Amino acid sequence: MNIKKAATSTIAAGFVGAAVLGLGVSAGTANAAPVGPNTHTQQQAQPQRQQPQQQRAITITRPNYRPFTYRGAHVTPRYDVARGQWGFTFDRTFVHVVLARR
């Protein structure tokens, strides 16, 4: 029994001595990775510029340019100088109003 105790003590002392000297013979020591720049900080959000969307060409036919209800919303057609046509804006889309021929 004394031989087992002596052998165990010698081996344990060898591992402790090797660990102190940094020989890497022990059960394993963890080395921390080098600290780099802090990449986990929040970056300032840059405002995203939205690309101008293609306007859908929507045309409806009306007997006149008086106010009316379009898809549940009360709208009033107006003359748009830039487009050179009558219409109104609905859901961010210009709707072209054409007079019906009689």
SEFIZA-3560 file (N, C-alpha, C; in Angstrom, 3 decimals):
REM SEFIZA-3560
<numar><xx>0.818</xx><yy>-1.175</yy><zz>0.000</zz><atom>N</atom></numar>
<numar><xx>0.000</xx><yy>0.000</yy><zz>0.000</zz><atom>CA</atom></numar>
<numar><xx>0.864</xx><yy>1.242</yy><zz>0.000</zz><atom>C</atom></numar>
<numar><xx>2.027</xx><yy>1.151</yy><zz>0.669</zz><atom>N</atom></numar>
<numar><xx>2.921</xx><yy>2.291</yy><zz>0.715</zz><atom>CA</atom></numar>
<numar><xx>3.498</xx><yy>2.611</yy><zz>-0.655</zz><atom>C</atom></numar>
<numar><xx>3.686</xx><yy>1.588</yy><zz>-1.486</zz><atom>N</atom></numar>
<numar><xx>4.224</xx><yy>1.826</yy><zz>-2.824</zz><atom>CA</atom></numar>
<numar><xx>3.201</xx><yy>2.602</yy><zz>-3.654</zz><atom>C</atom></numar>
<numar><xx>1.906</xx><yy>2.252</yy><zz>-3.553</zz><atom>N</atom></numar>
<numar><xx>0.843</xx><yy>2.963</yy><zz>-4.277</zz><atom>CA</atom></numar>
<numar><xx>0.775</xx><yy>4.410</yy><zz>-3.837</zz><atom>C</atom></numar>
<numar><xx>0.858</xx><yy>4.628</yy><zz>-2.539</zz><atom>N</atom></numar>
<numar><xx>0.768</xx><yy>5.985</yy><zz>-2.005</zz><atom>CA</atom></numar>
<numar><xx>1.959</xx><yy>6.816</yy><zz>-2.450</zz><atom>C</atom></numar>
<numar><xx>3.118</xx><yy>6.240</yy><zz>-2.458</zz><atom>N</atom></numar>
<numar><xx>4.328</xx><yy>6.946</yy><zz>-2.863</zz><atom>CA</atom></numar>
<numar><xx>4.283</xx><yy>7.282</yy><zz>-4.347</zz><atom>C</atom></numar>
<numar><xx>3.823</xx><yy>6.335</yy><zz>-5.164</zz><atom>N</atom></numar>
<numar><xx>3.749</xx><yy>6.570</yy><zz>-6.607</zz><atom>CA</atom></numar>
<numar><xx>2.728</xx><yy>7.663</yy><zz>-6.925</zz><atom>C</atom></numar>
<numar><xx>1.594</xx><yy>7.630</yy><zz>-6.266</zz><atom>N</atom></numar>
<numar><xx>0.559</xx><yy>8.635</yy><zz>-6.499</zz><atom>CA</atom></numar>
<numar><xx>1.040</xx><yy>10.009</yy><zz>-6.081</zz><atom>C</atom></numar>
<numar><xx>1.710</xx><yy>10.100</yy><zz>-4.966</zz><atom>N</atom></numar>
<numar><xx>2.224</xx><yy>11.391</yy><zz>-4.490</zz><atom>CA</atom></numar>
<numar><xx>3.275</xx><yy>11.933</yy><zz>-5.442</zz><atom>C</atom></numar>
<numar><xx>4.131</xx><yy>11.072</yy><zz>-5.961</zz><atom>N</atom></numar>
<numar><xx>5.184</xx><yy>11.507</yy><zz>-6.871</zz><atom>CA</atom></numar>
<numar><xx>4.588</xx><yy>12.016</yy><zz>-8.184</zz><atom>C</atom></numar>
<numar><xx>3.631</xx><yy>11.291</yy><zz>-8.696</zz><atom>N</atom></numar>
<numar><xx>2.999</xx><yy>11.706</yy><zz>-9.963</zz><atom>CA</atom></numar>
<numar><xx>2.246</xx><yy>13.021</yy><zz>-9.777</zz><atom>C</atom></numar>
<numar><xx>1.511</xx><yy>13.158</yy><zz>-8.668</zz><atom>N</atom></numar>
<numar><xx>0.778</xx><yy>14.393</yy><zz>-8.409</zz><atom>CA</atom></numar>
<numar><xx>1.735</xx><yy>15.558</yy><zz>-8.248</zz><atom>C</atom></numar>
<numar><xx>2.844</xx><yy>15.355</yy><zz>-7.564</zz><atom>N</atom></numar>
<numar><xx>3.835</xx><yy>16.419</yy><zz>-7.390</zz><atom>CA</atom></numar>
<numar><xx>4.461</xx><yy>16.789</yy><zz>-8.726</zz><atom>C</atom></numar>
<numar><xx>4.638</xx><yy>15.792</yy><zz>-9.604</zz><atom>N</atom></numar>
<numar><xx>5.186</xx><yy>16.063</yy><zz>-10.928</zz><atom>CA</atom></numar>
<numar><xx>4.249</xx><yy>16.942</yy><zz>-11.758</zz><atom>C</atom></numar>
<numar><xx>2.935</xx><yy>16.645</yy><zz>-11.715</zz><atom>N</atom></numar>
<numar><xx>1.969</xx><yy>17.467</yy><zz>-12.449</zz><atom>CA</atom></numar>
<numar><xx>1.923</xx><yy>18.895</yy><zz>-11.913</zz><atom>C</atom></numar>
<numar><xx>1.946</xx><yy>19.059</yy><zz>-10.601</zz><atom>N</atom></numar>
<numar><xx>1.914</xx><yy>20.393</yy><zz>-10.000</zz><atom>CA</atom></numar>
<numar><xx>3.175</xx><yy>21.158</yy><zz>-10.371</zz><atom>C</atom></numar>
<numar><xx>4.336</xx><yy>20.495</yy><zz>-10.309</zz><atom>N</atom></numar>
<numar><xx>5.600</xx><yy>21.146</yy><zz>-10.661</zz><atom>CA</atom></numar>
<numar><xx>5.633</xx><yy>21.546</yy><zz>-12.122</zz><atom>C</atom></numar>
<numar><xx>5.132</xx><yy>20.678</yy><zz>-13.000</zz><atom>N</atom></numar>
<numar><xx>5.110</xx><yy>20.987</yy><zz>-14.425</zz><atom>CA</atom></numar>
<numar><xx>4.170</xx><yy>22.160</yy><zz>-14.710</zz><atom>C</atom></numar>
<numar><xx>3.048</xx><yy>22.212</yy><zz>-14.004</zz><atom>N</atom></numar>
<numar><xx>2.100</xx><yy>23.306</yy><zz>-14.211</zz><atom>CA</atom></numar>
<numar><xx>2.701</xx><yy>24.626</yy><zz>-13.768</zz><atom>C</atom></numar>
<numar><xx>3.453</xx><yy>24.585</yy><zz>-12.667</zz><atom>N</atom></numar>
<numar><xx>4.087</xx><yy>25.818</yy><zz>-12.179</zz><atom>CA</atom></numar>
<numar><xx>5.135</xx><yy>26.295</yy><zz>-13.175</zz><atom>C</atom></numar>
<numar><xx>5.866</xx><yy>25.382</yy><zz>-13.756</zz><atom>N</atom></numar>
<numar><xx>6.898</xx><yy>25.748</yy><zz>-14.718</zz><atom>CA</atom></numar>
<numar><xx>6.329</xx><yy>26.059</yy><zz>-16.111</zz><atom>C</atom></numar>
<numar><xx>5.072</xx><yy>25.755</yy><zz>-16.318</zz><atom>N</atom></numar>
<numar><xx>4.437</xx><yy>26.054</yy><zz>-17.609</zz><atom>CA</atom></numar>
<numar><xx>4.809</xx><yy>25.079</yy><zz>-18.690</zz><atom>C</atom></numar>
<numar><xx>5.066</xx><yy>23.838</yy><zz>-18.341</zz><atom>N</atom></numar>
<numar><xx>5.469</xx><yy>22.844</yy><zz>-19.328</zz><atom>CA</atom></numar>
<numar><xx>4.276</xx><yy>22.256</yy><zz>-20.082</zz><atom>C</atom></numar>
<numar><xx>3.081</xx><yy>22.480</yy><zz>-19.618</zz><atom>N</atom></numar>
<numar><xx>1.902</xx><yy>21.997</yy><zz>-20.326</zz><atom>CA</atom></numar>
<numar><xx>1.672</xx><yy>20.515</yy><zz>-20.176</zz><atom>C</atom></numar>
<numar><xx>2.195</xx><yy>19.912</yy><zz>-19.125</zz><atom>N</atom></numar>
<numar><xx>2.023</xx><yy>18.494</yy><zz>-18.912</zz><atom>CA</atom></numar>
<numar><xx>0.783</xx><yy>18.236</yy><zz>-18.068</zz><atom>C</atom></numar>
<numar><xx>0.250</xx><yy>19.255</yy><zz>-17.480</zz><atom>N</atom></numar>
<numar><xx>-0.890</xx><yy>19.087</yy><zz>-16.576</zz><atom>CA</atom></numar>
<numar><xx>-2.158</xx><yy>18.760</yy><zz>-17.358</zz><atom>C</atom></numar>
<numar><xx>-3.251</xx><yy>18.729</yy><zz>-16.655</zz><atom>N</atom></numar>
<numar><xx>-4.528</xx><yy>18.369</yy><zz>-17.256</zz><atom>CA</atom></numar>
<numar><xx>-4.953</xx><yy>19.351</yy><zz>-18.340</zz><atom>C</atom></numar>
<numar><xx>-4.326</xx><yy>20.470</yy><zz>-18.425</zz><atom>N</atom></numar>
<numar><xx>-4.620</xx><yy>21.433</yy><zz>-19.470</zz><atom>CA</atom></numar>
<numar><xx>-4.946</xx><yy>22.789</yy><zz>-18.888</zz><atom>C</atom></numar>
<numar><xx>-4.347</xx><yy>23.796</yy><zz>-19.422</zz><atom>N</atom></numar>
<numar><xx>-4.626</xx><yy>25.152</yy><zz>-18.966</zz><atom>CA</atom></numar>
<numar><xx>-5.185</xx><yy>25.930</yy><zz>-20.143</zz><atom>C</atom></numar>
<numar><xx>-6.131</xx><yy>26.735</yy><zz>-19.867</zz><atom>N</atom></numar>
<numar><xx>-6.761</xx><yy>27.526</yy><zz>-20.921</zz><atom>CA</atom></numar>
<numar><xx>-6.010</xx><yy>28.833</yy><zz>-21.098</zz><atom>C</atom></numar>
<numar><xx>-5.723</xx><yy>29.179</yy><zz>-22.315</zz><atom>N</atom></numar>
<numar><xx>-5.103</xx><yy>30.454</yy><zz>-22.629</zz><atom>CA</atom></numar>
<numar><xx>-6.164</xx><yy>31.353</yy><zz>-23.241</zz><atom>C</atom></numar>
<numar><xx>-6.258</xx><yy>32.561</yy><zz>-22.749</zz><atom>N</atom></numar>
<numar><xx>-7.239</xx><yy>33.500</yy><zz>-23.286</zz><atom>CA</atom></numar>
<numar><xx>-6.752</xx><yy>34.018</yy><zz>-24.628</zz><atom>C</atom></numar>
<numar><xx>-7.663</xx><yy>34.229</yy><zz>-25.532</zz><atom>N</atom></numar>
<numar><xx>-7.327</xx><yy>34.786</yy><zz>-26.835</zz><atom>CA</atom></numar>
<numar><xx>-6.928</xx><yy>36.237</yy><zz>-26.647</zz><atom>C</atom></numar>
<numar><xx>-6.048</xx><yy>36.747</yy><zz>-27.489</zz><atom>N</atom></numar>
<numar><xx>-5.657</xx><yy>38.146</yy><zz>-27.352</zz><atom>CA</atom></numar>
<numar><xx>-6.857</xx><yy>39.059</yy><zz>-27.543</zz><atom>C</atom></numar>
<numar><xx>-6.886</xx><yy>40.120</yy><zz>-26.786</zz><atom>N</atom></numar>
<numar><xx>-8.011</xx><yy>41.047</yy><zz>-26.839</zz><atom>CA</atom></numar>
<numar><xx>-7.804</xx><yy>41.975</yy><zz>-28.027</zz><atom>C</atom></numar>
<numar><xx>-8.767</xx><yy>41.954</yy><zz>-28.925</zz><atom>N</atom></numar>
<numar><xx>-8.712</xx><yy>42.810</yy><zz>-30.109</zz><atom>CA</atom></numar>
<numar><xx>-9.603</xx><yy>44.020</yy><zz>-29.927</zz><atom>C</atom></numar>
<numar><xx>-9.854</xx><yy>44.763</yy><zz>-30.992</zz><atom>N</atom></numar>
<numar><xx>-10.742</xx><yy>45.922</yy><zz>-30.894</zz><atom>CA</atom></numar>
<numar><xx>-12.152</xx><yy>45.479</yy><zz>-30.531</zz><atom>C</atom></numar>
<numar><xx>-12.855</xx><yy>46.327</yy><zz>-29.848</zz><atom>N</atom></numar>
<numar><xx>-14.212</xx><yy>46.009</yy><zz>-29.405</zz><atom>CA</atom></numar>
<numar><xx>-15.150</xx><yy>46.100</yy><zz>-30.604</zz><atom>C</atom></numar>
<numar><xx>-15.590</xx><yy>44.934</yy><zz>-31.059</zz><atom>N</atom></numar>
<numar><xx>-16.479</xx><yy>44.906</yy><zz>-32.228</zz><atom>CA</atom></numar>
<numar><xx>-17.934</xx><yy>44.761</yy><zz>-31.834</zz><atom>C</atom></numar>
<numar><xx>-18.211</xx><yy>44.739</yy><zz>-30.542</zz><atom>N</atom></numar>
<numar><xx>-19.587</xx><yy>44.527</yy><zz>-30.097</zz><atom>CA</atom></numar>
<numar><xx>-20.298</xx><yy>45.826</yy><zz>-29.733</zz><atom>C</atom></numar>
<numar><xx>-19.731</xx><yy>46.946</yy><zz>-30.018</zz><atom>N</atom></numar>
<numar><xx>-20.398</xx><yy>48.205</yy><zz>-29.720</zz><atom>CA</atom></numar>
<numar><xx>-21.445</xx><yy>48.478</yy><zz>-30.789</zz><atom>C</atom></numar>
<numar><xx>-22.445</xx><yy>49.219</yy><zz>-30.431</zz><atom>N</atom></numar>
<numar><xx>-23.492</xx><yy>49.551</yy><zz>-31.391</zz><atom>CA</atom></numar>
<numar><xx>-22.984</xx><yy>50.645</yy><zz>-32.318</zz><atom>C</atom></numar>
<numar><xx>-23.185</xx><yy>50.451</yy><zz>-33.571</zz><atom>N</atom></numar>
<numar><xx>-22.780</xx><yy>51.436</yy><zz>-34.547</zz><atom>CA</atom></numar>
<numar><xx>-23.913</xx><yy>52.427</yy><zz>-34.752</zz><atom>C</atom></numar>
<numar><xx>-23.546</xx><yy>53.629</yy><zz>-35.102</zz><atom>N</atom></numar>
<numar><xx>-24.551</xx><yy>54.638</yy><zz>-35.393</zz><atom>CA</atom></numar>
<numar><xx>-25.282</xx><yy>54.223</yy><zz>-36.662</zz><atom>C</atom></numar>
<numar><xx>-26.587</xx><yy>54.186</yy><zz>-36.563</zz><atom>N</atom></numar>
<numar><xx>-27.396</xx><yy>53.776</yy><zz>-37.707</zz><atom>CA</atom></numar>
<numar><xx>-27.404</xx><yy>54.892</yy><zz>-38.755</zz><atom>C</atom></numar>
<numar><xx>-27.028</xx><yy>54.531</yy><zz>-39.950</zz><atom>N</atom></numar>
<numar><xx>-27.059</xx><yy>55.475</yy><zz>-41.060</zz><atom>CA</atom></numar>
<numar><xx>-28.457</xx><yy>55.449</yy><zz>-41.661</zz><atom>C</atom></numar>
<numar><xx>-29.057</xx><yy>56.603</yy><zz>-41.881</zz><atom>N</atom></numar>
<numar><xx>-30.387</xx><yy>56.594</yy><zz>-42.485</zz><atom>CA</atom></numar>
<numar><xx>-30.318</xx><yy>56.011</yy><zz>-43.897</zz><atom>C</atom></numar>
<numar><xx>-31.193</xx><yy>55.091</yy><zz>-44.148</zz><atom>N</atom></numar>
<numar><xx>-31.231</xx><yy>54.443</yy><zz>-45.456</zz><atom>CA</atom></numar>
<numar><xx>-32.070</xx><yy>55.287</yy><zz>-46.403</zz><atom>C</atom></numar>
<numar><xx>-31.499</xx><yy>55.606</yy><zz>-47.528</zz><atom>N</atom></numar>
<numar><xx>-32.258</xx><yy>56.339</yy><zz>-48.538</zz><atom>CA</atom></numar>
<numar><xx>-33.020</xx><yy>55.334</yy><zz>-49.382</zz><atom>C</atom></numar>
<numar><xx>-34.305</xx><yy>55.546</yy><zz>-49.458</zz><atom>N</atom></numar>
<numar><xx>-35.115</xx><yy>54.631</yy><zz>-50.237</zz><atom>CA</atom></numar>
<numar><xx>-35.055</xx><yy>55.025</yy><zz>-51.705</zz><atom>C</atom></numar>
<numar><xx>-34.972</xx><yy>54.007</yy><zz>-52.524</zz><atom>N</atom></numar>
<numar><xx>-34.965</xx><yy>54.246</yy><zz>-53.954</zz><atom>CA</atom></numar>
<numar><xx>-36.367</xx><yy>54.658</yy><zz>-54.378</zz><atom>C</atom></numar>
<numar><xx>-36.476</xx><yy>55.624</yy><zz>-55.271</zz><atom>N</atom></numar>
<numar><xx>-37.815</xx><yy>56.000</yy><zz>-55.728</zz><atom>CA</atom></numar>
<numar><xx>-38.465</xx><yy>54.810</yy><zz>-56.440</zz><atom>C</atom></numar>
<numar><xx>-39.651</xx><yy>54.489</yy><zz>-55.982</zz><atom>N</atom></numar>
<numar><xx>-40.349</xx><yy>53.357</yy><zz>-56.564</zz><atom>CA</atom></numar>
<numar><xx>-41.053</xx><yy>53.791</yy><zz>-57.832</zz><atom>C</atom></numar>
<numar><xx>-41.162</xx><yy>52.850</yy><zz>-58.738</zz><atom>N</atom></numar>
<numar><xx>-41.875</xx><yy>53.135</yy><zz>-59.969</zz><atom>CA</atom></numar>
<numar><xx>-43.353</xx><yy>53.315</yy><zz>-59.642</zz><atom>C</atom></numar>
<numar><xx>-43.893</xx><yy>54.409</yy><zz>-60.102</zz><atom>N</atom></numar>
<numar><xx>-45.314</xx><yy>54.664</yy><zz>-59.889</zz><atom>CA</atom></numar>
<numar><xx>-46.115</xx><yy>53.742</yy><zz>-60.808</zz><atom>C</atom></numar>
<numar><xx>-47.092</xx><yy>53.091</yy><zz>-60.210</zz><atom>N</atom></numar>
<numar><xx>-47.975</xx><yy>52.268</yy><zz>-61.025</zz><atom>CA</atom></numar>
<numar><xx>-48.935</xx><yy>53.186</yy><zz>-61.765</zz><atom>C</atom></numar>
<numar><xx>-49.209</xx><yy>52.861</yy><zz>-62.986</zz><atom>N</atom></numar>
<numar><xx>-50.131</xx><yy>53.659</yy><zz>-63.780</zz><atom>CA</atom></numar>
<numar><xx>-51.555</xx><yy>53.173</yy><zz>-63.517</zz><atom>C</atom></numar>
<numar><xx>-52.279</xx><yy>53.918</yy><zz>-62.704</zz><atom>N</atom></numar>
<numar><xx>-53.668</xx><yy>53.582</yy><zz>-62.409</zz><atom>CA</atom></numar>
<numar><xx>-54.541</xx><yy>54.652</yy><zz>-63.027</zz><atom>C</atom></numar>
<numar><xx>-55.482</xx><yy>54.219</yy><zz>-63.824</zz><atom>N</atom></numar>
<numar><xx>-56.392</xx><yy>55.147</yy><zz>-64.491</zz><atom>CA</atom></numar>
<numar><xx>-57.822</xx><yy>54.704</yy><zz>-64.210</zz><atom>C</atom></numar>
<numar><xx>-58.660</xx><yy>55.665</yy><zz>-63.817</zz><atom>N</atom></numar>
<numar><xx>-60.075</xx><yy>55.375</yy><zz>-63.636</zz><atom>CA</atom></numar>
<numar><xx>-60.876</xx><yy>56.347</yy><zz>-64.488</zz><atom>C</atom></numar>
<numar><xx>-62.051</xx><yy>55.935</yy><zz>-64.846</zz><atom>N</atom></numar>
<numar><xx>-62.925</xx><yy>56.763</yy><zz>-65.694</zz><atom>CA</atom></numar>
<numar><xx>-64.078</xx><yy>57.282</yy><zz>-64.852</zz><atom>C</atom></numar>
<numar><xx>-64.305</xx><yy>58.592</yy><zz>-64.930</zz><atom>N</atom></numar>
<numar><xx>-65.376</xx><yy>59.250</yy><zz>-64.182</zz><atom>CA</atom></numar>
<numar><xx>-66.161</xx><yy>60.140</yy><zz>-65.137</zz><atom>C</atom></numar>
<numar><xx>-67.418</xx><yy>60.422</yy><zz>-64.796</zz><atom>N</atom></numar>
<numar><xx>-68.209</xx><yy>61.304</yy><zz>-65.651</zz><atom>CA</atom></numar>
<numar><xx>-67.816</xx><yy>62.775</yy><zz>-65.483</zz><atom>C</atom></numar>
<numar><xx>-67.174</xx><yy>63.129</yy><zz>-64.349</zz><atom>N</atom></numar>
<numar><xx>-66.774</xx><yy>64.515</yy><zz>-64.100</zz><atom>CA</atom></numar>
<numar><xx>-65.626</xx><yy>64.523</yy><zz>-63.076</zz><atom>C</atom></numar>
<numar><xx>-65.157</xx><yy>65.727</yy><zz>-62.728</zz><atom>N</atom></numar>
<numar><xx>-64.038</xx><yy>65.845</yy><zz>-61.782</zz><atom>CA</atom></numar>
<numar><xx>-64.508</xx><yy>66.197</yy><zz>-60.374</zz><atom>C</atom></numar>
<numar><xx>-65.737</xx><yy>65.896</yy><zz>-60.038</zz><atom>N</atom></numar>
<numar><xx>-66.251</xx><yy>66.191</yy><zz>-58.703</zz><atom>CA</atom></numar>
<numar><xx>-65.740</xx><yy>65.164</yy><zz>-57.692</zz><atom>C</atom></numar>
<numar><xx>-65.750</xx><yy>65.522</yy><zz>-56.391</zz><atom>N</atom></numar>
<numar><xx>-65.308</xx><yy>64.566</yy><zz>-55.359</zz><atom>CA</atom></numar>
<numar><xx>-66.159</xx><yy>63.296</yy><zz>-55.377</zz><atom>C</atom></numar>
<numar><xx>-65.530</xx><yy>62.163</yy><zz>-55.062</zz><atom>N</atom></numar>
<numar><xx>-66.221</xx><yy>60.875</yy><zz>-55.041</zz><atom>CA</atom></numar>
<numar><xx>-65.509</xx><yy>59.946</yy><zz>-54.059</zz><atom>C</atom></numar>
<numar><xx>-66.075</xx><yy>58.761</yy><zz>-53.876</zz><atom>N</atom></numar>
<numar><xx>-65.495</xx><yy>57.773</yy><zz>-52.964</zz><atom>CA</atom></numar>
<numar><xx>-64.729</xx><yy>56.739</yy><zz>-53.784</zz><atom>C</atom></numar>
<numar><xx>-63.447</xx><yy>56.561</yy><zz>-53.445</zz><atom>N</atom></numar>
<numar><xx>-62.592</xx><yy>55.606</yy><zz>-54.136</zz><atom>CA</atom></numar>
<numar><xx>-62.053</xx><yy>54.624</yy><zz>-53.098</zz><atom>C</atom></numar>
<numar><xx>-62.442</xx><yy>53.361</yy><zz>-53.196</zz><atom>N</atom></numar>
<numar><xx>-62.026</xx><yy>52.301</yy><zz>-52.267</zz><atom>CA</atom></numar>
<numar><xx>-62.252</xx><yy>52.687</yy><zz>-50.812</zz><atom>C</atom></numar>
<numar><xx>-63.374</xx><yy>53.289</yy><zz>-50.537</zz><atom>N</atom></numar>
<numar><xx>-63.748</xx><yy>53.642</yy><zz>-49.175</zz><atom>CA</atom></numar>
<numar><xx>-63.197</xx><yy>54.961</yy><zz>-48.679</zz><atom>C</atom></numar>
<numar><xx>-62.464</xx><yy>55.685</yy><zz>-49.509</zz><atom>N</atom></numar>
<numar><xx>-61.900</xx><yy>56.976</yy><zz>-49.101</zz><atom>CA</atom></numar>
<numar><xx>-62.498</xx><yy>58.078</yy><zz>-49.964</zz><atom>C</atom></numar>
<numar><xx>-62.831</xx><yy>59.204</yy><zz>-49.329</zz><atom>N</atom></numar>
<numar><xx>-63.380</xx><yy>60.346</yy><zz>-50.055</zz><atom>CA</atom></numar>
<numar><xx>-62.216</xx><yy>61.101</yy><zz>-50.696</zz><atom>C</atom></numar>
<numar><xx>-62.222</xx><yy>61.214</yy><zz>-52.013</zz><atom>N</atom></numar>
<numar><xx>-61.126</xx><yy>61.855</yy><zz>-52.739</zz><atom>CA</atom></numar>
<numar><xx>-61.660</xx><yy>62.992</yy><zz>-53.602</zz><atom>C</atom></numar>
<numar><xx>-60.779</xx><yy>63.962</yy><zz>-53.862</zz><atom>N</atom></numar>
<numar><xx>-61.103</xx><yy>65.095</yy><zz>-54.717</zz><atom>CA</atom></numar>
<numar><xx>-60.034</xx><yy>65.191</yy><zz>-55.806</zz><atom>C</atom></numar>
<numar><xx>-60.394</xx><yy>64.960</yy><zz>-57.055</zz><atom>N</atom></numar>
<numar><xx>-59.400</xx><yy>65.076</yy><zz>-58.129</zz><atom>CA</atom></numar>
<numar><xx>-58.878</xx><yy>66.510</yy><zz>-58.251</zz><atom>C</atom></numar>
<numar><xx>-57.630</xx><yy>66.628</yy><zz>-58.607</zz><atom>N</atom></numar>
<numar><xx>-56.992</xx><yy>67.933</yy><zz>-58.819</zz><atom>CA</atom></numar>
<numar><xx>-56.143</xx><yy>67.844</yy><zz>-60.081</zz><atom>C</atom></numar>
<numar><xx>-55.839</xx><yy>68.999</yy><zz>-60.639</zz><atom>N</atom></numar>
<numar><xx>-55.005</xx><yy>69.024</yy><zz>-61.833</zz><atom>CA</atom></numar>
<numar><xx>-53.552</xx><yy>69.078</yy><zz>-61.401</zz><atom>C</atom></numar>
<numar><xx>-52.754</xx><yy>68.117</yy><zz>-61.824</zz><atom>N</atom></numar>
<numar><xx>-51.337</xx><yy>68.068</yy><zz>-61.498</zz><atom>CA</atom></numar>
<numar><xx>-50.554</xx><yy>68.682</yy><zz>-62.657</zz><atom>C</atom></numar>
<numar><xx>-49.932</xx><yy>69.822</yy><zz>-62.396</zz><atom>N</atom></numar>
<numar><xx>-49.210</xx><yy>70.550</yy><zz>-63.442</zz><atom>CA</atom></numar>
<numar><xx>-48.009</xx><yy>69.750</yy><zz>-63.927</zz><atom>C</atom></numar>
<numar><xx>-47.288</xx><yy>69.089</yy><zz>-63.006</zz><atom>N</atom></numar>
<numar><xx>-46.097</xx><yy>68.338</yy><zz>-63.396</zz><atom>CA</atom></numar>
<numar><xx>-46.435</xx><yy>67.175</yy><zz>-64.320</zz><atom>C</atom></numar>
<numar><xx>-47.558</xx><yy>66.537</yy><zz>-64.098</zz><atom>N</atom></numar>
<numar><xx>-47.965</xx><yy>65.406</yy><zz>-64.931</zz><atom>CA</atom></numar>
<numar><xx>-48.837</xx><yy>65.847</yy><zz>-66.103</zz><atom>C</atom></numar>
<numar><xx>-49.454</xx><yy>67.017</yy><zz>-65.961</zz><atom>N</atom></numar>
<numar><xx>-50.329</xx><yy>67.521</yy><zz>-67.015</zz><atom>CA</atom></numar>
<numar><xx>-51.614</xx><yy>66.725</yy><zz>-67.119</zz><atom>C</atom></numar>
<numar><xx>-52.146</xx><yy>66.291</yy><zz>-65.983</zz><atom>N</atom></numar>
<numar><xx>-53.369</xx><yy>65.486</yy><zz>-66.011</zz><atom>CA</atom></numar>
<numar><xx>-54.135</xx><yy>65.626</yy><zz>-64.704</zz><atom>C</atom></numar>
<numar><xx>-55.390</xx><yy>65.248</yy><zz>-64.755</zz><atom>N</atom></numar>
<numar><xx>-56.240</xx><yy>65.257</yy><zz>-63.572</zz><atom>CA</atom></numar>
<numar><xx>-56.064</xx><yy>63.950</yy><zz>-62.818</zz><atom>C</atom></numar>
<numar><xx>-56.148</xx><yy>64.031</yy><zz>-61.489</zz><atom>N</atom></numar>
<numar><xx>-56.058</xx><yy>62.819</yy><zz>-60.691</zz><atom>CA</atom></numar>
<numar><xx>-56.009</xx><yy>63.137</yy><zz>-59.208</zz><atom>C</atom></numar>
<numar><xx>-55.703</xx><yy>62.138</yy><zz>-58.421</zz><atom>N</atom></numar>
<numar><xx>-55.600</xx><yy>62.298</yy><zz>-56.982</zz><atom>CA</atom></numar>
<numar><xx>-54.579</xx><yy>61.292</yy><zz>-56.458</zz><atom>C</atom></numar>
<numar><xx>-54.092</xx><yy>61.520</yy><zz>-55.236</zz><atom>N</atom></numar>
<numar><xx>-53.130</xx><yy>60.620</yy><zz>-54.615</zz><atom>CA</atom></numar>
<numar><xx>-53.861</xx><yy>59.699</yy><zz>-53.650</zz><atom>C</atom></numar>
<numar><xx>-53.671</xx><yy>58.404</yy><zz>-53.839</zz><atom>N</atom></numar>
<numar><xx>-54.279</xx><yy>57.404</yy><zz>-52.971</zz><atom>CA</atom></numar>
<numar><xx>-53.207</xx><yy>56.385</yy><zz>-52.620</zz><atom>C</atom></numar>
<numar><xx>-52.961</xx><yy>56.227</yy><zz>-51.322</zz><atom>N</atom></numar>
<numar><xx>-51.970</xx><yy>55.269</yy><zz>-50.838</zz><atom>CA</atom></numar>
<numar><xx>-50.617</xx><yy>55.508</yy><zz>-51.499</zz><atom>C</atom></numar>
<numar><xx>-50.194</xx><yy>56.758</yy><zz>-51.501</zz><atom>N</atom></numar>
<numar><xx>-48.918</xx><yy>57.211</yy><zz>-52.068</zz><atom>CA</atom></numar>
<numar><xx>-48.778</xx><yy>56.922</yy><zz>-53.559</zz><atom>C</atom></numar>
<numar><xx>-49.892</xx><yy>56.755</yy><zz>-54.250</zz><atom>N</atom></numar>
<numar><xx>-49.880</xx><yy>56.513</yy><zz>-55.687</zz><atom>CA</atom></numar>
<numar><xx>-50.827</xx><yy>57.496</yy><zz>-56.356</zz><atom>C</atom></numar>
<numar><xx>-50.363</xx><yy>58.111</yy><zz>-57.434</zz><atom>N</atom></numar>
<numar><xx>-51.207</xx><yy>59.050</yy><zz>-58.162</zz><atom>CA</atom></numar>
<numar><xx>-52.148</xx><yy>58.258</yy><zz>-59.062</zz><atom>C</atom></numar>
<numar><xx>-53.435</xx><yy>58.518</yy><zz>-58.925</zz><atom>N</atom></numar>
<numar><xx>-54.459</xx><yy>57.842</yy><zz>-59.723</zz><atom>CA</atom></numar>
<numar><xx>-54.967</xx><yy>58.838</yy><zz>-60.758</zz><atom>C</atom></numar>
<numar><xx>-54.803</xx><yy>58.484</yy><zz>-62.021</zz><atom>N</atom></numar>
<numar><xx>-55.189</xx><yy>59.346</yy><zz>-63.134</zz><atom>CA</atom></numar>
<numar><xx>-56.691</xx><yy>59.226</yy><zz>-63.378</zz><atom>C</atom></numar>
<numar><xx>-57.368</xx><yy>60.372</yy><zz>-63.475</zz><atom>N</atom></numar>
<numar><xx>-58.825</xx><yy>60.374</yy><zz>-63.710</zz><atom>CA</atom></numar>
<numar><xx>-59.067</xx><yy>60.839</yy><zz>-65.148</zz><atom>C</atom></numar>
<numar><xx>-59.809</xx><yy>60.020</yy><zz>-65.873</zz><atom>N</atom></numar>
<numar><xx>-60.140</xx><yy>60.314</yy><zz>-67.271</zz><atom>CA</atom></numar>
<numar><xx>-61.646</xx><yy>60.505</yy><zz>-67.362</zz><atom>C</atom></numar>
<numar><xx>-62.083</xx><yy>61.518</yy><zz>-68.097</zz><atom>N</atom></numar>
<numar><xx>-63.503</xx><yy>61.734</yy><zz>-68.287</zz><atom>CA</atom></numar>
<numar><xx>-64.075</xx><yy>60.703</yy><zz>-69.261</zz><atom>C</atom></numar>
<numar><xx>-65.263</xx><yy>60.205</yy><zz>-68.921</zz><atom>N</atom></numar>
<numar><xx>-65.932</xx><yy>59.219</yy><zz>-69.774</zz><atom>CA</atom></numar>
<numar><xx>-66.570</xx><yy>59.956</yy><zz>-70.949</zz><atom>C</atom></numar>
<numar><xx>-66.464</xx><yy>59.350</yy><zz>-72.113</zz><atom>N</atom></numar>
<numar><xx>-67.099</xx><yy>59.946</yy><zz>-73.290</zz><atom>CA</atom></numar>
<numar><xx>-68.558</xx><yy>59.561</yy><zz>-73.301</zz><atom>C</atom></numar>
<numar><xx>-69.371</xx><yy>60.517</yy><zz>-73.715</zz><atom>N</atom></numar>
<numar><xx>-70.821</xx><yy>60.233</yy><zz>-73.745</zz><atom>CA</atom></numar>
<numar><xx>-71.244</xx><yy>59.926</yy><zz>-75.141</zz><atom>C</atom></numar>
//
